[in-house]
Structures are given as structure tokens and as C-alpha cells.
Amino acid sequence: MTETKKAGTSGFTAEERAAMKERAKELKAVQGKEADMAAVLDKIAGMADADRAMATTIHHLATGATAGLDARLWYGSPAYYKDGKLVCFFQDSGKFKTRYANLGFSDNARLDDGTMWPNSYALTEVTPDVEKRIRDLLTRAVG
């Protein structure tokens, strides 16, 4: 067995120090994702009842088996990312005092359909039919 020369007085080899740095980076990323998720859940919890119900459904669809996206805030709204790139967001009606909530998709969403397609949807309620449409959109978006 060969032993790598120990550097400095730390008692750890260069390889061991590199491994510790990698692990610290991994832990920081996990803590960041947990903090991002907590911020999104706090934002949803602070919404009016109808918006909270819609946001909760969209959150479960976006972060669950349907799309598996990461959650974090985007301009103060719950948003969902794939590989660090924004895919979609939910804007509650209370944010800008509008009559409906908005489910929007970024240019990273793979919703292209010819030369013109919608990338934003007004929502007043998430019925079972609307939930299915959102699930289908999310599935296509992360394609």
C-alpha cells in the first residue's frame, strides 16, 4: 500500500482535503435546495385560499413524479427549475391584484408548437380537467 505524502500540519492528504471540500459543497447544495423549498412553501402558505389551493396542486405536480423539478422563488413567485434553468412559475392573483392567477412557462420549456404557442395560462381554479392539462404541459415542458 502506498501512502500519499501528508501536506502541512493538518494531517490530511491532498486527496482527503479535496474529498472533504467536495462533500462540503454537496452539503451546501442540499441545504440550498432545502432553503429554496422552504421559501416556496412559505410563499404558498401566505397566499389567499383559492390561490394557495392552485399553487399547492401545481407545486406537487412540478416537484413530484410528473416533472421532478427543483423549486425556488423567482421574482417572489414559486418557480420550478430543471438543471438550474427556469421552466415554469406560478403567480398568485394577489401579487399584482389581478382577477386570476397565472401559470407561466419560460423559453426553456419545450412547449414549441409550430410558429406560435401559448406560454402563459390564466387560472381561476384547478379542476380535475385543468390538473390533467397542467400535468400534460409539465410533462411536455421538461420533455
N, C-alpha and C positions, 0 to 999 in steps of 0.2 A: 504494500500500500504506500502510495506516495503522499506526502503531506505538502500542501501549499504553504509557502512562507507567510508567516503572520506579519502583517504590516502595523506599524505604530505600536501603541500600548493598549489598544482596545482588546486584543486577544482574539479578534475575528479575522478570518482571511478575507481577501478582496471579494471572493465569490460569496462568502457568507454575508458580507455587508451589502453586496448587490442584491442578494435574495431578500434581505430584510427591507431594503428600500422598495423592492417590488411589492412585497407584502403590505408595507405601509401605504403605498399607492393604491393597492386593491382595496384596503380598508377604507381609505378616504373616498374612493369612488362609491363604495357601498353606502357609506354614511351620507354622501351627497345625494344618492338616489333616494335614500330613506327620508332625508330632509325635504327633498323635492316632492316626494309623495305626500308627506305630512302637510306641506304648504298647499298642495292641490286639494287635499281632503278638508283642510281648514277653510279654504276659499269656498268650496262646495257647501260646507256646513253653514256658512254665513249667508247663503242665498235665500231668497223668498221660497216658500214651499213648492210652488209649481216649477220654478227654475231648478231648485235643488233636486226634485224628483227626476227631471230630464237629465241634469248633469250627472247624477248618480248612475243612471242607466248607461249613458254614454261612457262614463268612466269605466264601468265594469266591462262594457264591450271593447273599449280601446285597450285596456290593460290586461284583459283576460285572454282566453283561448282564441277569440275572434281575431285579434290583431297583435297581441303581445307587445304593445308599445310602452315606452317609458313615459311617465307623467312628470310634468313640471309646469310652472306658471310661465305664461307668455303674455307680456303686457298686462299682467294681473288677472288673466283668464286661464282656466285649466287648459292645458295643451298636451299633445301626445306626439312623441318623437320615435323615430326608428334610426338607429345608428347615429344618434346625435342630431338628426335633421327633422325639423318640424314637419308633421304630416297633417295634423288637424287640431282644431281648438273649439272650445265651447264658450260662447259669450252670453252671459245671462242678460235678460231684459232689463234688470235693474242697473246694470253697469252704465248705460247711457240713456236710461229711462225710455226705452223703446217698447213697442207693443208686443214684440216677440223676441225670443232667444235666437241665437244664430249658431249653427254648426258650420264651420268653415274649413276648407282644405287648402293647403299650401301647394305650390308648384311641385313639391316633392311627392305629392300623392299621385298615384298612377291612375287617374280618372279620365285621361285623354279619350275623347270620342270624336273623331273626325277633326274638324277645324274650329268647333265651338262646343263647350260643355259647361255645365254649372260647377262652381267651386264653393258655393255658399248656399245654405238652406235655412229658411225661416222655420222655427219650431214654436208651437204653442202647447203641444202635448206629445208625449211619446206613447202612442198606442201600440198594440202588438204588430200591426202592419208597418208603422213607422219604425219600430225597433228592427224589424226584418230588413227594411230598406237601409237603415244605418249599418246594420251588420254587413249587408252586401257591399255598401260603399267602403267600409273599413277594409273588408277583405280585398277588394279591388285596389284600394289606395296603397296597401302595403305589398301587393302583388308580388 
